[in-house]
Amino acid sequence: MLLGEVLERLGDEAFATEALVALEDLDLMVRVDAAGSAFGEGVGQYAAGASRRFAQLASDEDWLALMTALERAADVGLACFKHMLEWSLRRDAADDGADSGCGGSCTCADR
């Protein structure tokens, strides 16, 4: 799967679910579903928001970690998808549900 294809189609909930299945990481799928549900979002919405938040809010160290993960990956699209989801899940867990003015939606760039 190409990176551009992953990023372009993340808003499609069926595609996001398919990509999660392709990762063969049941724990990640459950955590993404739970995180999205906490904000009233589906898997696709959460995944799209995760990629947007990463693009806007990730530190230089986060980007370096992504580049390192991509260098080692056989499938850079899926590796990027997983890295951005993991980053978003960690960030949401650290926020512990704190309202950052996004009205409860984790797709807000301000999170």
Stockholm file with secondary structure:
# STOCKHOLM 1.0

chainA/1-111         MLLGEVLERLGDEAFATEALVALEDLDLMVRVDAAGSAFGEGVGQYAAGASRRFAQLASDEDWLALMTALERAADVGLACFKHMLEWSLRRDAADDGADSGCGGSCTCADR
#=GR chainA/1-111 SS CCHHHHHHHTTCHHHHHHHHHHTTCHHHHHHHHHHHHHTTCCHHHHHHHHHHHHHHHCCHHHHHHHHHHHHHCSSHHHHHHHHHHHHHHHHHHHHTTCCCSSTTCTTCTTC
#=GC SS_cons         CCHHHHHHHTTCHHHHHHHHHHTTCHHHHHHHHHHHHHTTCCHHHHHHHHHHHHHHHCCHHHHHHHHHHHHHCSSHHHHHHHHHHHHHHHHHHHHTTCCCSSTTCTTCTTC
//
